[in-house]
Amino acid sequence: MDQLPNFQDLKVSQSSQAFSRQTMGSLDHLLIVLPEKPHARLFRKLPQGTQLERMFKRSKIVGSGVVTSRLNNQRDTGIVLSTYTEKSTFQRLTWARKLVAECLKNSPGTLGISTIGLNEEERQRVIVAIVAAAEAAAFKLPEFKSAEKSRSRSLKQLKILSAQPRIDLNEVNATSLGNNVARWFTALPPNELNAKTYRHMAEQLAKKYGIRSEFFDEHKLKKLGAGAFLAVSQGNPSRDAGILRLSYRPKKQAKPDLALVGKGILFDTGGTNLKPFKSMLDMHKDMQGSAVALGTLIALSKLQVTYAVDAWLAITENRISGTAYKSQDVVRAVNGMTIQVIHTDAEGRMVLADTLALAAREKPGLIIDYATLTGSCVVALTERYSGAFSNREELAAQVTLSGTESGERIWSFPMDEDYDEDLLSSVADVKQCSATGYGDHILAARFLSKFVPDSIPWVHLDLSAGQHKGGLAHIPSDLTGFGVRLTVDLLRRNQVGL
Ligand SMILES: [Zn+2]
């Protein structure tokens, strides 16, 4: 796979035209969202209103919130009817995912949405949620099945009916694009996505958005003294690993205002401390953090934000081999810190250590890193929330708020200094992790903090919600691409010193 897909091929249009029988006849499927208790008069405003009212009443008898049927027209337009009551963002997105899934059951090419009867605020929120869900559902993740025909037809057009006033869809479009990027790269099989192809495709995508790239290969990293990254990459059979820096510069400035850092472990065997089969099975997804950093960068450039952004992707495998690193190795990172290796499966924090230190050298105003870092974060939160850690308490609170507002839910964990006692080493400056594994997500964050100077505000996201069986919020796939939407929300609130 060397060909990038069109990451956003759903056409979304807003039509101010009155909703007519003719409009209905031009659609394969129609989604009508009504207020909780729609007045009979409302149905009279709708074409084929009598049929719709009958459907609605029947749904009340059946008792489910959603009713599906076909319109009595030439096209046999499919119809889904639902009512809306105010919900949290997460609940609204989940509701939107289920509605869109219901609409897509018969693989329509065109889908219309009507929100007649909702007040303006509700209408905005409902449409944005449905657009987000439809943009995620319409995008096909990589598939390698031989019979092309067996692939279902995908949704091509989404028409928002009676769209007056028009709704600003820029942010939801950009976020969906970034999320699709993150999910697509993460879904690629590990023999397709190796260090070489990942770098190549990420550079190609970046170029499309006018983003510059620079690659720090092993040779360059050796010169810089990135011993923590190299400890992990030294077990690879080929010498393609490295750190990819992508730079978005809206104005002529050299320095970044914001740095996004991502863990890009292409396949994690655990290394010398090998993982058992079930734990290793899905380990090609261990690069999702870097894909989220990349997707977020693409979303921000699509939004044409006025600040400069760097994304740093730490790309390598973690292999078992004769040259792989071992417990009790002592290595030195870019910032001079020495690390006592404890467990080779804690490779994420090793590659992030050097990547964070390199990003920090550029003195950005804020660093955010993304990583599927620890099993203990999943144990603590399940795969429904992701964990956040910050060296600024107020920043952790803002990220938590953005989690609620964006529907990508966040729980923040302690960062107290006394946790460092568990990382004290008798031979090096710091231990990579503790041998007991208690609170490993917290210790991992404490470890990473050694590579970010206190002067730089920093957020570490442990992506326990990076995958969730059956989807999460508006995302229908097991892979969620969690983080793009959260970050765009956080940055829009502009409370992060940019
Ligand atoms: Zn690992």
Residues whose N, C-alpha, C, O or C-beta is under 5 A from the ligand:
A	BS01	ZN	D268 G270 D345 A346 E347
